Protein backbone atom coordinates (compact mmCIF):
# COMPACT_ATOMS: atom_id res chain seq x y z
CA UNK A 1 0.00 0.00 0.00
CA UNK A 2 2.81 2.41 0.88
CA UNK A 3 5.45 0.98 -1.43
CA UNK A 4 5.53 3.98 -3.79
CA UNK A 5 5.43 7.00 -1.52
CA UNK A 6 7.21 10.03 -2.99
CA UNK A 7 10.17 9.59 -0.67
CA UNK A 8 10.57 5.90 -1.47
CA UNK A 9 10.07 6.52 -5.16
CA UNK A 10 12.98 8.96 -5.12
CA UNK A 11 15.13 6.45 -3.24
CA UNK A 12 14.31 3.62 -5.63
CA UNK A 13 15.03 5.88 -8.58
CA UNK A 14 18.35 7.02 -7.14
CA UNK A 15 19.28 3.39 -6.45
CA UNK A 16 18.45 2.38 -10.02
CA UNK A 17 20.54 5.21 -11.48
CA UNK A 18 23.49 4.44 -9.20
CA UNK A 19 23.28 0.77 -10.17
CA UNK A 20 23.30 1.64 -13.86
CA UNK A 21 26.27 3.96 -13.34
CA UNK A 22 28.24 1.24 -11.54
CA UNK A 23 27.49 -1.26 -14.31
CA UNK A 24 28.66 1.27 -16.89
CA UNK A 25 31.94 1.95 -15.05
CA UNK A 26 32.65 -1.78 -14.67
CA UNK A 27 31.94 -2.32 -18.36
CA UNK A 28 34.29 0.47 -19.42
CA UNK A 29 37.18 -0.50 -17.16
CA UNK A 30 36.92 -4.19 -17.99
CA UNK A 31 37.08 -3.50 -21.73
CA UNK A 32 40.02 -4.25 -23.98
CA UNK A 33 39.76 -1.79 -26.82
CA UNK A 34 36.14 -2.11 -27.86
CA UNK A 35 35.71 -5.62 -26.47
CA UNK A 36 33.96 -6.44 -23.20
CA UNK A 37 32.57 -9.60 -21.66
CA UNK A 38 29.07 -8.38 -22.63
CA UNK A 39 29.99 -7.58 -26.24
CA UNK A 40 31.28 -4.56 -28.13
CA UNK A 41 31.94 -1.48 -26.01
CA UNK A 42 30.07 1.46 -27.44
CA UNK A 43 27.75 -0.38 -29.83
CA UNK A 44 27.68 1.82 -32.95
CA UNK A 45 30.13 4.37 -31.60
CA UNK A 46 33.10 3.00 -33.63
CA UNK A 47 31.36 4.26 -36.78
CA UNK A 48 31.28 7.84 -35.46
CA UNK A 49 34.76 7.59 -33.94
CA UNK A 50 36.15 6.25 -37.22
CA UNK A 51 34.50 9.06 -39.20
CA UNK A 52 35.96 11.57 -36.74
CA UNK A 53 39.41 10.10 -37.37
CA UNK A 54 38.99 10.40 -41.14
CA UNK A 55 38.06 14.08 -40.91
CA UNK A 56 40.71 14.87 -38.28
CA UNK A 57 43.39 13.26 -40.46
CA UNK A 58 42.59 15.62 -43.33
CA UNK A 59 41.24 12.83 -45.53
CA UNK A 60 37.59 13.90 -45.46
CA UNK A 61 37.27 13.59 -49.23
CA UNK A 62 37.32 9.80 -48.70
CA UNK A 63 34.72 9.84 -45.93
CA UNK A 64 32.33 7.54 -47.81
CA UNK A 65 34.96 5.21 -49.24
CA UNK A 66 34.37 1.76 -47.77
CA UNK A 67 38.04 0.85 -47.44
CA UNK A 68 38.77 4.15 -45.71
CA UNK A 69 36.01 3.59 -43.16
CA UNK A 70 37.18 0.03 -42.57
CA UNK A 71 40.78 1.19 -42.04
CA UNK A 72 39.69 3.88 -39.57
CA UNK A 73 38.13 1.22 -37.32
CA UNK A 74 40.65 -1.60 -37.77
CA UNK A 75 42.48 -1.11 -34.47
CA UNK A 76 39.17 -0.73 -32.58
CA UNK A 77 37.54 -3.83 -34.03
CA UNK A 78 40.48 -6.01 -35.09
CA UNK A 79 38.46 -9.21 -34.77
CA UNK A 80 35.80 -8.05 -37.27
CA UNK A 81 36.11 -8.86 -40.95
CA UNK A 82 33.92 -5.89 -41.75
CA UNK A 83 33.21 -2.54 -40.12
CA UNK A 84 30.37 -0.31 -38.95
CA UNK A 85 29.38 2.02 -41.82
CA UNK A 86 29.05 5.76 -41.20
CA UNK A 87 26.29 7.36 -43.29
CA UNK A 88 25.63 10.73 -41.62
CA UNK A 89 26.42 14.04 -43.41
CA UNK A 90 30.02 15.33 -43.31
CA UNK A 91 29.26 18.13 -40.84
CA UNK A 92 28.34 15.48 -38.24
CA UNK A 93 31.73 13.83 -38.65
CA UNK A 94 33.30 17.28 -38.23
CA UNK A 95 31.42 17.74 -34.95
CA UNK A 96 32.83 14.40 -33.73
CA UNK A 97 36.36 15.21 -34.93
CA UNK A 98 37.67 16.50 -31.54
CA UNK A 99 37.00 13.04 -30.07
CA UNK A 100 39.52 11.56 -32.52
CA UNK A 101 42.35 13.04 -30.43
CA UNK A 102 41.28 10.91 -27.45
CA UNK A 103 41.68 7.18 -26.79
CA UNK A 104 38.61 5.21 -27.81
CA UNK A 105 37.39 4.45 -24.28
CA UNK A 106 37.79 8.06 -23.13
CA UNK A 107 35.96 9.32 -26.21
CA UNK A 108 33.15 6.83 -25.62
CA UNK A 109 32.77 7.82 -21.96
CA UNK A 110 32.57 11.52 -22.89
CA UNK A 111 30.04 10.77 -25.62
CA UNK A 112 27.91 8.74 -23.23
CA UNK A 113 28.05 11.47 -20.58
CA UNK A 114 26.89 13.97 -23.20
CA UNK A 115 23.97 11.72 -24.19
CA UNK A 116 22.93 11.24 -20.56
CA UNK A 117 23.03 15.01 -20.08
CA UNK A 118 20.85 15.40 -23.19
CA UNK A 119 18.23 13.03 -21.72
CA UNK A 120 18.21 14.88 -18.39
CA UNK A 121 17.95 18.28 -20.09
CA UNK A 122 15.15 16.99 -22.34
CA UNK A 123 13.15 15.94 -19.29
CA UNK A 124 13.83 19.31 -17.68
CA UNK A 125 12.44 21.05 -20.77
CA UNK A 126 9.30 18.89 -20.51
CA UNK A 127 8.55 20.11 -16.98
CA UNK A 128 6.45 23.12 -18.06
CA UNK A 129 4.10 20.89 -20.09
CA UNK A 130 4.02 17.91 -17.73
CA UNK A 131 3.15 18.35 -14.09
CA UNK A 132 3.95 14.67 -13.56
CA UNK A 133 7.59 15.18 -14.59
CA UNK A 134 7.74 18.45 -12.67
CA UNK A 135 6.68 16.74 -9.45
CA UNK A 136 8.64 13.50 -9.99
CA UNK A 137 11.72 14.59 -11.88
CA UNK A 138 14.22 12.05 -10.50
CA UNK A 139 11.86 9.09 -11.04
CA UNK A 140 11.24 10.41 -14.56
CA UNK A 141 14.99 10.38 -15.24
CA UNK A 142 15.27 6.84 -13.86
CA UNK A 143 12.33 5.58 -15.94
CA UNK A 144 13.67 7.26 -19.08
CA UNK A 145 17.10 5.68 -18.63
CA UNK A 146 15.47 2.30 -17.91
CA UNK A 147 13.43 2.50 -21.14
CA UNK A 148 15.35 -0.04 -23.21
CA UNK A 149 15.40 1.79 -26.59
CA UNK A 150 16.58 5.05 -25.03
CA UNK A 151 19.06 3.25 -22.77
CA UNK A 152 20.55 1.43 -25.76
CA UNK A 153 20.73 4.65 -27.77
CA UNK A 154 22.56 6.33 -24.90
CA UNK A 155 24.99 3.51 -24.12
CA UNK A 156 25.48 2.20 -27.65
CA UNK A 157 26.92 5.34 -29.17
CA UNK A 158 23.76 6.47 -30.97
CA UNK A 159 22.35 10.00 -30.87
CA UNK A 160 18.60 9.73 -30.23
CA UNK A 161 19.02 11.87 -27.06
CA UNK A 162 20.38 14.70 -29.24
CA UNK A 163 17.43 14.40 -31.62
CA UNK A 164 15.05 14.50 -28.68
CA UNK A 165 16.83 17.49 -27.16
CA UNK A 166 16.84 19.49 -30.41
CA UNK A 167 13.11 18.91 -30.88
CA UNK A 168 12.38 20.07 -27.34
CA UNK A 169 14.73 23.07 -27.57
CA UNK A 170 12.91 24.16 -30.73
CA UNK A 171 9.50 23.65 -29.14
CA UNK A 172 10.53 25.51 -25.97
CA UNK A 173 11.84 28.43 -28.02
CA UNK A 174 8.65 28.54 -30.08
CA UNK A 175 6.45 28.56 -26.96
CA UNK A 176 8.41 31.51 -25.57
CA UNK A 177 8.05 33.48 -28.81
CA UNK A 178 11.68 33.08 -29.95
CA UNK A 179 10.85 32.01 -33.48
CA UNK A 180 14.32 32.54 -34.95
CA UNK A 181 15.96 30.46 -32.21
CA UNK A 182 13.41 27.71 -32.79
CA UNK A 183 14.47 27.75 -36.43
CA UNK A 184 18.13 27.40 -35.47
CA UNK A 185 17.43 24.26 -33.45
CA UNK A 186 15.29 22.77 -36.22
CA UNK A 187 18.03 23.57 -38.73
CA UNK A 188 20.54 21.63 -36.64
CA UNK A 189 18.08 18.74 -36.61
CA UNK A 190 18.84 18.31 -40.32
CA UNK A 191 21.69 16.09 -39.21
CA UNK A 192 18.85 13.55 -39.32
CA UNK A 193 16.86 14.75 -42.37
CA UNK A 194 14.09 12.18 -41.85
CA UNK A 195 13.13 14.12 -38.72
CA UNK A 196 14.37 17.62 -39.49
CA UNK A 197 12.64 18.04 -42.86
CA UNK A 198 9.11 17.06 -41.66
CA UNK A 199 9.35 19.31 -38.59
CA UNK A 200 10.46 22.25 -40.72
CA UNK A 201 7.64 21.43 -43.11
CA UNK A 202 4.98 21.64 -40.41
CA UNK A 203 6.26 25.12 -39.53
CA UNK A 204 5.17 26.16 -43.00
CA UNK A 205 1.71 24.74 -42.33
CA UNK A 206 1.63 26.60 -39.01
CA UNK A 207 2.69 29.80 -40.86
CA UNK A 208 5.74 30.36 -38.70
CA UNK A 209 7.76 32.07 -41.41
CA UNK A 210 10.54 33.36 -39.17
CA UNK A 211 11.21 29.83 -37.98
CA UNK A 212 11.17 28.51 -41.54
CA UNK A 213 13.63 31.15 -42.75
CA UNK A 214 15.98 30.59 -39.80
CA UNK A 215 15.97 26.80 -40.19
CA UNK A 216 16.54 27.11 -43.93
CA UNK A 217 19.47 29.44 -43.28
CA UNK A 218 21.05 26.97 -40.87
CA UNK A 219 20.50 24.18 -43.40
CA UNK A 220 22.29 26.19 -46.08
CA UNK A 221 25.12 26.87 -43.63
CA UNK A 222 25.49 23.16 -42.82
CA UNK A 223 25.54 22.37 -46.54
CA UNK A 224 28.34 24.88 -47.02
CA UNK A 225 30.30 23.46 -44.07
CA UNK A 226 30.02 19.97 -45.56
CA UNK A 227 31.25 21.31 -48.90
CA UNK A 228 34.26 22.86 -47.19
CA UNK A 229 34.98 19.60 -45.36
CA UNK A 230 34.53 17.19 -48.26
CA UNK A 231 34.13 19.09 -51.51
CA UNK A 232 31.31 20.34 -53.69
CA UNK A 233 30.09 16.88 -54.68
CA UNK A 234 29.61 15.70 -51.10
CA UNK A 235 25.83 15.45 -51.34
CA UNK A 236 25.95 13.05 -54.29
CA UNK A 237 28.46 10.77 -52.58
CA UNK A 238 26.56 10.92 -49.30
CA UNK A 239 23.19 10.09 -50.86
CA UNK A 240 24.65 7.17 -52.82
CA UNK A 241 26.28 5.77 -49.67
CA UNK A 242 23.15 6.34 -47.54
CA UNK A 243 20.96 4.60 -50.15
CA UNK A 244 23.37 1.66 -50.29
CA UNK A 245 23.35 1.33 -46.50
CA UNK A 246 19.56 1.61 -46.37
CA UNK A 247 19.28 -1.25 -48.85
CA UNK A 248 21.70 -3.37 -46.82
CA UNK A 249 19.91 -2.55 -43.56
CA UNK A 250 16.57 -3.63 -45.02
CA UNK A 251 17.98 -7.16 -45.02
CA UNK A 252 20.74 -7.38 -42.42
CA UNK A 253 19.23 -5.08 -39.78
CA UNK A 254 15.56 -5.68 -40.51
CA UNK A 255 14.80 -6.91 -36.97
CA UNK A 256 15.50 -3.40 -35.65
CA UNK A 257 13.31 -1.42 -38.09
CA UNK A 258 10.20 0.26 -36.67
CA UNK A 259 8.94 2.59 -39.40
CA UNK A 260 5.93 1.60 -41.49
CA UNK A 261 8.09 0.72 -44.48
CA UNK A 262 10.97 -0.82 -42.54
CA UNK A 263 8.75 -3.12 -40.47
CA UNK A 264 6.73 -4.30 -43.48
CA UNK A 265 9.92 -5.01 -45.42
CA UNK A 266 11.21 -7.02 -42.46
CA UNK A 267 7.92 -8.92 -42.31
CA UNK A 268 7.29 -9.47 -46.03
CA UNK A 269 10.76 -9.16 -47.53
CA UNK A 270 12.95 -6.26 -48.60
CA UNK A 271 11.90 -6.65 -52.25
CA UNK A 272 8.21 -7.13 -51.52
CA UNK A 273 5.94 -4.96 -53.67
CA UNK A 274 3.20 -5.37 -51.10
CA UNK A 275 5.45 -3.95 -48.38
CA UNK A 276 6.28 -0.99 -50.60
CA UNK A 277 2.64 -0.36 -51.56
CA UNK A 278 1.15 -0.70 -48.08
CA UNK A 279 4.07 1.08 -46.41
CA UNK A 280 3.85 3.93 -48.91
CA UNK A 281 0.11 4.28 -48.33
CA UNK A 282 0.59 4.38 -44.55
CA UNK A 283 3.34 6.99 -44.90
CA UNK A 284 1.10 9.20 -47.04
CA UNK A 285 -1.79 8.82 -44.57
CA UNK A 286 0.49 9.71 -41.65
CA UNK A 287 1.91 12.75 -43.44
CA UNK A 288 -1.60 13.97 -44.30
CA UNK A 289 -2.82 13.46 -40.74
CA UNK A 290 0.07 15.36 -39.17
CA UNK A 291 -0.22 18.11 -41.77
CA UNK A 292 -3.92 18.52 -40.95
CA UNK A 293 -3.19 18.83 -37.23
CA UNK A 294 -0.45 21.44 -37.64
CA UNK A 295 -2.41 23.44 -40.22
CA UNK A 296 -5.28 23.82 -37.73
CA UNK A 297 -2.96 25.58 -35.22
CA UNK A 298 -4.71 24.22 -32.16
CA UNK A 299 -4.50 25.97 -28.80
CA UNK A 300 -3.12 22.83 -27.17
CA UNK A 301 0.11 22.31 -29.09
CA UNK A 302 1.31 19.82 -26.48
CA UNK A 303 -1.36 17.42 -27.73
CA UNK A 304 -0.18 17.90 -31.31
CA UNK A 305 3.43 17.24 -30.29
CA UNK A 306 2.35 14.08 -28.45
CA UNK A 307 0.92 12.73 -31.70
CA UNK A 308 3.73 14.05 -33.87
CA UNK A 309 6.54 12.23 -32.03
CA UNK A 310 5.51 8.63 -32.92
CA UNK A 311 4.42 9.75 -36.38
CA UNK A 312 7.92 11.07 -37.12
CA UNK A 313 9.25 7.58 -36.47
CA UNK A 314 6.56 5.67 -38.35
CA UNK A 315 6.67 7.76 -41.52
CA UNK A 316 10.46 7.88 -41.74
CA UNK A 317 11.98 5.82 -44.57
CA UNK A 318 14.59 4.54 -42.12
CA UNK A 319 14.08 4.33 -38.34
CA UNK A 320 15.56 1.85 -35.86
CA UNK A 321 14.08 0.77 -32.53
CA UNK A 322 16.20 3.18 -30.48
CA UNK A 323 14.48 6.10 -32.23
CA UNK A 324 11.38 5.27 -30.18
CA UNK A 325 13.10 7.26 -27.45
CA UNK A 326 11.45 10.26 -29.13
CA UNK A 327 8.15 8.95 -27.74
CA UNK A 328 9.30 10.27 -24.38
CA UNK A 329 7.49 13.46 -25.45
CA UNK A 330 4.27 11.51 -25.91
CA UNK A 331 4.54 9.63 -22.62
CA UNK A 332 5.21 12.83 -20.66
CA UNK A 333 2.08 14.48 -22.04
CA UNK A 334 -0.23 11.45 -22.07
CA UNK A 335 0.62 10.40 -18.52
CA UNK A 336 -0.06 13.94 -17.39
CA UNK A 337 -3.53 13.88 -19.00
CA UNK A 338 -4.45 10.37 -17.82
CA UNK A 339 -6.31 10.43 -14.54
CA UNK A 340 -6.10 6.65 -14.14
CA UNK A 341 -3.86 3.73 -15.05
CA UNK A 342 -0.64 5.77 -15.02
CA UNK A 343 1.37 3.00 -13.38
CA UNK A 344 -0.09 0.45 -15.79
CA UNK A 345 0.83 2.59 -18.81
CA UNK A 346 4.36 3.26 -17.55
CA UNK A 347 4.91 -0.40 -16.71
CA UNK A 348 3.58 -1.50 -20.09
CA UNK A 349 5.86 0.91 -21.92
CA UNK A 350 8.93 -0.35 -20.03
CA UNK A 351 7.98 -3.98 -20.64
CA UNK A 352 7.28 -3.54 -24.35
CA UNK A 353 10.46 -1.52 -24.75
CA UNK A 354 12.47 -4.35 -23.21
CA UNK A 355 10.82 -6.83 -25.60
CA UNK A 356 13.32 -5.70 -28.24
CA UNK A 357 15.67 -8.36 -26.84
CA UNK A 358 13.41 -10.87 -28.62
CA UNK A 359 13.86 -9.19 -32.01
CA UNK A 360 16.59 -11.46 -33.34
CA UNK A 361 14.49 -14.53 -32.69
CA UNK A 362 11.32 -12.98 -34.08
CA UNK A 363 12.95 -11.43 -37.14
CA UNK A 364 11.01 -8.19 -36.59
CA UNK A 365 11.04 -5.50 -33.92
CA UNK A 366 8.38 -5.69 -31.17
CA UNK A 367 9.07 -2.00 -30.53
CA UNK A 368 7.22 -1.29 -33.77
CA UNK A 369 4.04 -2.41 -32.00
CA UNK A 370 4.93 -0.17 -29.06
CA UNK A 371 5.35 2.81 -31.40
CA UNK A 372 2.02 2.18 -33.11
CA UNK A 373 0.44 1.66 -29.70
CA UNK A 374 1.92 4.93 -28.48
CA UNK A 375 0.29 6.74 -31.38
CA UNK A 376 -3.01 5.05 -30.58
CA UNK A 377 -2.68 5.93 -26.90
CA UNK A 378 -2.04 9.59 -27.75
CA UNK A 379 -5.02 9.75 -30.10
CA UNK A 380 -7.33 8.07 -27.59
CA UNK A 381 -6.21 10.22 -24.64
CA UNK A 382 -6.11 13.55 -26.48
CA UNK A 383 -8.98 13.03 -28.93
CA UNK A 384 -11.12 15.79 -27.44
CA UNK A 385 -8.35 18.37 -27.71
CA UNK A 386 -7.30 17.33 -31.21
CA UNK A 387 -10.84 17.72 -32.55
CA UNK A 388 -11.52 21.08 -30.87
CA UNK A 389 -12.12 24.22 -32.92
CA UNK A 390 -9.06 25.84 -34.47
CA UNK A 391 -7.54 29.06 -33.24
CA UNK A 392 -9.15 32.30 -34.20
CA UNK A 393 -5.86 34.17 -34.41
CA UNK A 394 -3.10 33.65 -36.98
CA UNK A 395 0.56 33.43 -36.09
CA UNK A 396 3.24 35.32 -37.96
N, C-alpha and C positions, 0 to 999 in steps of 0.2 A: 504493500500500500504506500509506503514512504520511500520506496527504492529510488525514485527519481525526483527528489527535492532539488531545488536550485543549487544548493550547496553541494550535494552529492553529485549532481550532474556536472558541475564544474570540476570536481575532483576526478571523476571518471574520465572526463575529457582530457584533463591535464595528464593523467596516467597513460591514456592511449597515445597522446602526442609524444610523451617522454619515451614510451616503449618503441614507437616508430623511429624516433631519433637515435636511440641506442642501436636498433637493428641496422639502421643506415650506416652509422659509424663503424660497426663491426664488419659490415659488408665491404666498406671502402678500405679499411685497414687490412683485411684479410685477402684483398685482391692482389693478383700478380698481373700487372698491365691492365687489361680489360677482362681478365678471367677471375671469376669467383666460384665458390662451391655451389652457389645458386644459379650460375649462368654468367652471361656477359655483363660486366659492369657498365652501366650507362645505357643499355638498350640500344637506341638509335643514335646516341650521342656521337659515336665514331664518325658518322656521316657528316655531321656539322663540324666536328673537330678537324676532320680531313679537309673539308672545303676551306676552313679557316687557314689551314697550313698552305693550301694552294695559293690563296690570295696573298697571304703574308710573305710567301716566297717570291712574289712578283711574277708568278706564272698563271695569272687569272685568265688569260686567253684560252687556257686549256681546262677550264673549270668543268666542262661537260664532256671531257674526253675520258672514256671508261678506264683506260690504262692509267691515266693520271690520278683518277680517284682511287683506284685500287692501290697504287703505289703510296698514296698519302696515308693509307690506313694499314699498310703492311706490317709495321712494327707494333701496332695496337692489336691487330687480329692475325697474328702469324699462323694460327692453326686453320684459318679459313681459306678455302680455295678461291672464294669470291670476295665481295666487299658489300658495304651498305651504300647504295646510290644516294647522291645528294641532288635534289631536283628543285630546290628553291631558287628564286632570282639572285643574281650576283650581289645585290646590295645587302642581302641577308648574310651571305658569306663574309662580306666586308665587316658587318657588325660583329661577327664572331671572331674576326681576325686577331684581336688582342689576346684571345685565349690560346692561340697557337704558340705564344711565347712561354706558356706554362706547361708543366708535366701533365699528362693526360688525367691522372686522378685529381690533381688540384683543380684543373679546368672543369672537370665534371662536378666536383663539390661546389665550386662557385656557381656553376650553371644551375645546379639543383637548389641552392640557397636562393638564387634569383627567382626561380619558379615558385618556390614556397612563398616568398615575399609577395609575388604577384597574386597568388591565391588569397593570402591574408588581406591584401589591399583591395582585391575584388569584393570580398565579403564586407569590408569596411564601407565600400562605396554603395553596397546594397542596403546598408542600415537605414537610410532615409525612406526607402520604399518597402521595407520589411520590418515591422515591429518585432517579429519573432527573432530575427537575427540581431536586432538592436538589443533585445533583452537577454539573449543567450549567445553572445558572440563567440566565446571560447568553445562551447559545444558545437556551434556552427562550423568553426574551423576544424574541429576534430572530425565531424561527420563528413565534411568536404574532403579532407585528406584520407578518410577511410573509404570514400567512394572509389571503387576499383579503377574505373577508367581515368579519373582525374589523378589518382595516386600513381598509376602507371605512366601517365603523361609527364608527371612531375619527376618521377624517379628514373624514367627510361629515356631522358634526354630529349623529349618532345617539347612542344611550345604551346600547347592548348592554354595553359595559364596566361600566356601573353595575349593570345587572341581574346580570351575572356576579359582580361584587364583593359585592352584597347576598346572593346565594345562598351564596357561600363564607363570608362573615362569619357568616351564620346557622348554617351547618354547623360552622364552627370553634367558635362559642359552644356549640352543642349537644354537641360532642365533649368540651368542657372542663367540662360540667355546668352551664353558665350558661343555663338554660332560658328565663328571662325575657328575657335579652338576645337570644337567638336569636329569640324572638317579636317583639322590636322590629325587628330587621332584616327579618324576613318581613313585618311590617306595612308597612314602608316600601316593600317590593316591590310593594305594591298599586298603585303608580303604573303598573304594567303588570299589570292584573288577570288577564290570560290566563296569567301565570306565578305571580303571588302567590297567587291563590285555590287552584290545585291543590296548591301546596307547603304551604299552611296546612291544606288538607284531609288530606294524608297525615300530618300531625302528629296529627290525630284518630285515624287508623288505627294510628299508633304509640303512642297513648295518652300523648302528651306534653301534658298538660292545662295546665301552666304556660305552655308556649310558645303554645298555642292562645289562652289568655286574654290574654296579652300582645300577641299579634299582632292579636287582635280589638280590644283597647283602642286600639292605634295606628291601626287602620283607622277606628274611630269618631272619633278625634281628627282624622284627615285629612279625614273627611267634614265635621266641624264647621269646620275651617279653610276648606274650599272654600265652605261656606255663608257664612262671614264675608266671603270674598273676592267672591263672585258672587251670593249670595242663596239663599234656601231651595230654590228650584226648579232649582238648578244640575244636579242629577243627571238630570232629565228632558231638559234642553237638551243636556247632554253626550252622553247615550245616543242621542238623535235625530241629533246631528251625527256621532257615531262610526259609527252604523249607515249613514248616508248615505255617509260616506267609505269604509266597508268595501265598500259596493255599487259605488261608483265604482272603487275599487282592483281589484275582481274583474275589471274589464274593462281599465282603463287601465294598471294596474301588475301585470297577471297574470304577466308573465315573471319577476317577482321573488318570487312566492309559493312557500313550501316546506312549508306544512302539508299534511296529508292533503287537507283540503277545498280549500284554495287551489290546490294543484297540479292536482287533478282538474278544478276549474272552469276553470283556464287551459287544460287539455288538451281538455276536452269542451265548454266553454262555460259562462259564468256562470249561465245559466238551466237548465243541464242537470239533469234529475231523476236521471239516473244518477250524476252527480258528487255530488249531495247524498246519495243513498242509500248509495253505496259509501263516500264520505267519512265519513258519519255512522257507518256500521258500523265503519270502521277507528278512528274516534275512541273509540267505545264499547269496542272491544277493547283499545285502548291504555290507556284509563282503568282498565279491569278488571285488566289485567296489572300496571300500576304499583301499584294498590291492593293487589293480592295480595302483591306484594313487600314493601311497607311494613308491611302487617298482620302479616307473619311475623316482623318485627323481627330480621333476621339479624345475626349477629355482625360480618360484614364489610359495614358500611354503605357503604364506599367503592365496592363493587361495585354496590350499589343506586343510588348517586348517578350512577355511570357510565352506567347504563341510563336513569335518570330524565331526564338532561339532554336527549338527543335526543327523548325522548318528550314533554317539555314543548313542544318546537317542533312536532312532528308533530300533536299533538292540539289545538293552539291553533286557534281559529277564524280568526285572522289572524296570520301570521308571515312576515316577509320574509327574504331570503337572509342578511342581515347578522346575524340572530338565531342563525345556526349557530355564531357565536362562543361560544355557551354550551357547545358540544361540546368546548371546551378542557378541561373537567372530565373528559370521557370519555377524551380522548386522553392526558391526564396519567396516568390510572389504567391504561388498557389498555396503553400503551407500557411502563409499569413492570412489568406482569405478563407481557408477551410476551418470551420468552427469545430468539426469533429474529425476523428480518424487521422490526426496528424502523425501520431506515433506509427500507425499502421502504414501510412504512405511513406514515411521516412524509412521504416524498416524494409518495406517492399523495394524501394529504390536501391538501398544498399545490397539487398539480396540479389536482385536482378542484375545489378552492376557487377557483382562478383561472379555471376554465372558465365562471364566471358571466359573463365578458365576451362569451360567445356567446349569452347569454339573449335579447337582442333579436332576433337572427336566428332562433333556435329557437322563440321564442314561449312557452317555459317555462323554468324555472330548473334548470340541471344540478345546482345545489347541493342540490336536493331529493333526488337520487339519493345524494349524499354523506351527507346526514343519515340516510336510510334505511340506507345502508351502515354508517354509524357505529353505529347501533343494532344491526345484525347483527353487527358486529365485537365490540361489547361483550358481546352474548349468547354468541357463540362463545367468546370468551376467558375469560369469567367464569362459564360455565355450571355448573361444578362448585361454585363458591361459592354461586350463586343457588339451587341445588337442595339445598343442605345443610340439615340439621335446624334448626328454629327455636330461638331462645333459650329457655332454661329459666326465666330470670327475667323479671319484668315491670317496665317502667319507669313511674315516676310522672310 
